[in-house]
Amino acid sequence: NPSNARAASDLINLLSRQERFPEAFQISDDFLTHHPAERMVLAAYAYAIQDAGKDQDAQKITDYDQMILISDLEAPQGYDTQAAFHDALANVLTESPSLIANPANKSTYGGGQTGELDLSAHEVLQAFEIMLKETVTQNARLLHDRGFSAQTRMSQPPDYWSLRAWGTVLGEGGHQTPHMHPLGWLSGVYYVRLPEDMTAVSAQAGCLEFGQPPERYKLQRLPTTRLVTPKEGRLVTFPSYFYHRTEPFQSPQPRISIAFDVMPAQEIGVF
């Protein structure tokens, strides 16, 4: 099955591990020619380029400083304070009937994850959607102006978008293992509530780290990484093929966030 992205990405990684870089690059080129912007293959290609010592070429695909965008947002219209907005969001997420502890085949451990949220189902989710659309649209344009589409072989920003969002509620020791979002064009996370003592044990506790792949990846060189410190009201937007994880934390208070994917829509969507 030459169109199997997982198989292609694993083969690219294994060939790179054996220093068979020309073969790894050829498979990457062939696959991305037939399946432009396929996320899993883009990620494997980036690690192969880095293993080959082509740091400048790798940075074009994983320039964390230019491609990870951080926006600290104010409360949306209809909410007097950010605290009131976050309290309402936290209530919706923690009371969601779709919230499942340690869901199977997901990256969440030591906490719960909701199913896909219906952003029209509650007034606070509607306010969140409006705020999210505005910021993500700005960030998508900024990435395009920076040459994101051309440099990474990603498709041009689509005319219409759809949003897929879900909530994550992590408890003490909770974390997310390295993963990426194969269905998105852009992905992101919004921080709703953070433990007051989250970083008491370690400054990195509860942080979001980019660049570390899953354990099944075998790399010859340490990957380039970037750490992002969470903050209530902070929106972090990034290309969907960026592998990322969260550091565990020690606090009885929950760490609550909303993750999302921005996906091209075939018909007129929310953007």
C-alpha positions as CSV (number, residue, x, y, z in Angstrom):
1,N,0.0,0.0,0.0
2,P,2.2,2.9,-1.2
3,S,-0.4,5.4,0.1
4,N,0.0,4.3,3.7
5,A,1.4,7.4,5.4
6,R,2.3,5.5,8.7
7,A,4.2,2.8,6.7
8,A,6.0,5.4,4.6
9,S,7.0,7.5,7.7
10,D,8.3,4.5,9.5
11,L,10.3,3.4,6.5
12,I,11.8,6.9,6.1
13,N,12.8,6.8,9.8
14,L,14.4,3.3,9.5
15,L,16.3,4.1,6.4
16,S,17.6,7.3,8.1
17,R,18.7,5.3,11.1
18,Q,20.8,3.2,8.7
19,E,22.2,6.3,7.2
20,R,20.6,5.5,3.9
21,F,19.6,9.1,3.4
22,P,19.2,9.2,-0.4
23,E,16.6,6.4,-0.2
24,A,14.8,8.1,2.7
25,F,14.7,11.4,0.8
26,Q,13.5,9.7,-2.4
27,I,10.6,8.0,-0.5
28,S,9.7,11.3,1.1
29,D,9.8,13.2,-2.3
30,D,7.7,10.5,-4.0
31,F,5.1,10.3,-1.3
32,L,4.7,14.1,-0.9
33,T,4.5,14.5,-4.7
34,H,1.5,12.2,-4.8
35,H,0.1,13.3,-1.3
36,P,1.1,16.9,-0.8
37,A,1.4,18.1,2.8
38,E,0.8,14.6,4.3
39,R,1.6,15.3,8.0
40,M,3.1,12.1,9.2
41,V,5.5,11.9,6.2
42,L,6.5,15.6,6.6
43,A,7.4,15.0,10.2
44,A,9.5,11.9,9.3
45,Y,11.2,13.8,6.5
46,A,12.1,16.6,8.8
47,Y,13.8,14.2,11.3
48,A,15.6,12.5,8.4
49,I,17.0,15.8,7.1
50,Q,18.2,16.7,10.6
51,D,19.8,13.3,11.1
52,A,21.6,13.9,7.8
53,G,23.1,17.1,9.2
54,K,21.1,19.3,6.9
55,D,20.2,21.7,9.7
56,Q,19.2,24.7,7.5
57,D,16.9,22.5,5.4
58,A,15.4,21.0,8.5
59,Q,14.7,24.4,10.0
60,K,12.7,25.3,6.9
61,I,10.2,22.6,8.0
62,T,10.5,22.9,11.7
63,D,11.3,26.5,12.4
64,Y,9.8,26.6,15.9
65,D,10.6,30.3,16.5
66,Q,8.7,31.4,13.4
67,M,6.0,28.8,13.1
68,I,4.8,28.5,16.7
69,L,2.7,31.5,17.4
70,I,1.7,32.6,20.9
71,S,-1.2,34.9,21.6
72,D,-2.3,36.0,25.1
73,L,-6.0,36.8,24.7
74,E,-8.5,38.9,26.7
75,A,-12.0,37.7,27.7
76,P,-14.4,37.6,24.8
77,Q,-17.4,39.9,24.5
78,G,-20.1,39.0,27.0
79,Y,-17.7,38.2,29.9
80,D,-16.6,41.0,32.3
81,T,-13.4,39.2,33.3
82,Q,-11.2,36.4,32.0
83,A,-11.7,34.5,35.2
84,A,-15.5,34.4,34.7
85,F,-15.0,33.2,31.1
86,H,-12.6,30.5,32.2
87,D,-14.9,29.4,35.1
88,A,-17.7,28.9,32.6
89,L,-15.4,27.0,30.1
90,A,-14.0,24.8,32.9
91,N,-17.5,23.9,34.0
92,V,-18.6,22.8,30.5
93,L,-15.5,20.7,30.1
94,T,-15.4,19.0,33.5
95,E,-19.1,18.2,33.3
96,S,-19.1,17.0,29.7
97,P,-20.6,13.4,29.5
98,S,-17.9,12.6,26.9
99,L,-15.0,13.2,29.3
100,I,-13.2,9.9,29.6
101,A,-10.2,9.1,31.9
102,N,-7.1,7.9,30.1
103,P,-8.9,7.3,26.8
104,A,-7.6,4.4,24.7
105,N,-5.4,5.2,21.7
106,K,-4.9,8.8,22.8
107,S,-1.9,10.6,24.2
108,T,-3.5,11.7,27.4
109,Y,-2.4,9.9,30.6
110,G,-3.3,10.8,34.2
111,G,-6.4,12.7,33.2
112,G,-9.4,12.9,31.0
113,Q,-10.2,14.0,27.4
114,T,-13.6,14.9,26.0
115,G,-15.0,13.9,22.7
116,E,-15.2,16.4,19.9
117,L,-17.0,19.5,21.3
118,D,-20.1,21.0,19.7
119,L,-19.0,24.6,19.8
120,S,-22.6,25.7,19.1
121,A,-24.0,23.8,22.1
122,H,-23.3,26.4,24.8
123,E,-23.0,30.1,24.9
124,V,-19.5,30.0,26.4
125,L,-18.3,27.6,23.6
126,Q,-19.9,30.0,21.1
127,A,-17.9,32.8,22.6
128,F,-14.7,30.7,22.5
129,E,-15.3,29.8,18.8
130,I,-15.7,33.5,17.8
131,M,-12.5,34.4,19.7
132,L,-10.6,31.4,18.3
133,K,-11.7,32.0,14.7
134,E,-10.4,35.6,14.8
135,T,-7.0,34.7,16.2
136,V,-6.4,31.6,14.1
137,T,-7.3,33.5,10.9
138,Q,-4.7,36.1,11.8
139,N,-2.1,33.5,12.6
140,A,-2.7,31.5,9.4
141,R,-2.2,34.7,7.4
142,L,1.0,35.5,9.3
143,L,2.4,32.0,8.7
144,H,1.5,32.3,5.0
145,D,3.3,35.7,4.8
146,R,6.3,34.2,6.4
147,G,6.5,31.6,3.6
148,F,5.2,28.7,5.6
149,S,3.3,27.1,2.7
150,A,6.2,27.3,0.3
151,Q,9.0,26.2,2.7
152,T,7.2,23.2,4.2
153,R,5.4,21.8,1.1
154,M,2.2,22.5,2.9
155,S,-0.8,23.4,0.9
156,Q,-1.9,27.0,0.7
157,P,-4.3,28.2,3.3
158,P,-7.7,27.0,2.2
159,D,-10.6,29.4,1.5
160,Y,-12.9,27.7,4.0
161,W,-12.2,26.1,7.3
162,S,-13.7,23.9,9.8
163,L,-12.8,23.5,13.5
164,R,-12.4,20.4,15.5
165,A,-11.9,20.9,19.3
166,W,-11.8,18.9,22.4
167,G,-11.0,19.4,26.1
168,T,-8.3,17.9,28.2
169,V,-8.4,17.8,32.0
170,L,-5.1,16.6,33.6
171,G,-4.7,15.6,37.2
172,E,-1.7,15.2,39.4
173,G,1.1,13.6,37.4
174,G,-0.9,13.9,34.2
175,H,0.8,14.5,30.9
176,Q,0.5,13.9,27.2
177,T,3.0,11.7,25.3
178,P,4.6,12.9,22.0
179,H,2.0,13.1,19.3
180,M,0.9,15.2,16.3
181,H,-2.4,15.9,14.6
182,P,-2.5,14.2,11.2
183,L,-5.9,15.6,10.2
184,G,-5.1,19.3,10.7
185,W,-3.5,22.1,8.7
186,L,-2.9,24.1,11.8
187,S,-3.4,22.9,15.4
188,G,-3.4,24.6,18.8
189,V,-4.2,24.7,22.4
190,Y,-5.9,27.3,24.7
191,Y,-5.2,27.2,28.4
192,V,-8.3,27.5,30.6
193,R,-7.1,26.7,34.1
194,L,-3.6,25.9,35.5
195,P,-2.6,24.8,39.0
196,E,-1.2,27.7,41.0
197,D,1.6,25.5,42.2
198,M,2.2,23.8,38.9
199,T,5.9,24.8,38.6
200,A,6.7,24.4,42.4
201,V,8.8,21.3,41.9
202,S,10.2,22.1,38.4
203,A,10.1,25.1,36.2
204,Q,9.2,22.9,33.2
205,A,6.3,21.1,35.0
206,G,3.1,21.2,32.9
207,C,4.9,22.9,30.0
208,L,4.3,22.2,26.3
209,E,7.4,20.9,24.5
210,F,7.8,20.7,20.7
211,G,10.2,18.5,18.8
212,Q,10.5,15.3,20.7
213,P,9.1,12.4,18.6
214,P,7.4,9.2,19.9
215,E,9.6,6.4,21.3
216,R,9.2,4.4,18.1
217,Y,11.3,7.0,16.3
218,K,15.0,6.1,16.2
219,L,17.1,9.3,15.8
220,Q,20.8,9.6,15.4
221,R,20.9,13.2,16.7
222,L,19.1,14.8,19.5
223,P,16.1,16.7,18.0
224,T,15.8,20.4,18.2
225,T,13.1,21.3,20.8
226,R,11.2,24.3,22.1
227,L,9.5,24.7,25.4
228,V,6.4,26.9,25.8
229,T,5.2,27.9,29.2
230,P,1.4,27.7,29.6
231,K,-0.6,30.7,30.9
232,E,-4.3,31.0,31.5
233,G,-5.7,32.8,28.4
234,R,-2.8,31.8,26.2
235,L,-3.4,30.4,22.7
236,V,-0.6,28.5,21.1
237,T,-0.9,27.8,17.3
238,F,1.4,25.5,15.4
239,P,1.6,23.4,12.2
240,S,-0.2,20.1,12.7
241,Y,2.8,18.0,11.9
242,F,4.9,19.3,14.8
243,Y,5.3,16.5,17.3
244,H,4.6,17.8,20.8
245,R,4.1,16.6,24.4
246,T,3.4,18.0,27.9
247,E,5.6,17.6,30.9
248,P,4.0,16.0,34.0
249,F,3.2,18.1,37.0
250,Q,2.6,17.5,40.7
251,S,-0.5,19.3,42.0
252,P,-3.9,18.3,43.2
253,Q,-5.4,21.1,41.1
254,P,-6.4,20.3,37.5
255,R,-4.7,21.6,34.3
256,I,-7.5,22.3,31.9
257,S,-7.1,23.2,28.2
258,I,-8.8,23.0,24.9
259,A,-7.0,21.6,21.9
260,F,-8.1,22.1,18.3
261,D,-7.4,21.4,14.6
262,V,-8.0,23.8,11.8
263,M,-9.0,21.7,8.7
264,P,-9.8,22.6,5.1
265,A,-13.6,22.4,4.5
266,Q,-15.0,21.3,1.2
267,E,-17.9,23.7,1.5
268,I,-18.4,27.0,3.1
269,G,-17.3,26.6,6.8
270,V,-16.9,28.7,9.8
271,F,-14.1,30.9,8.5
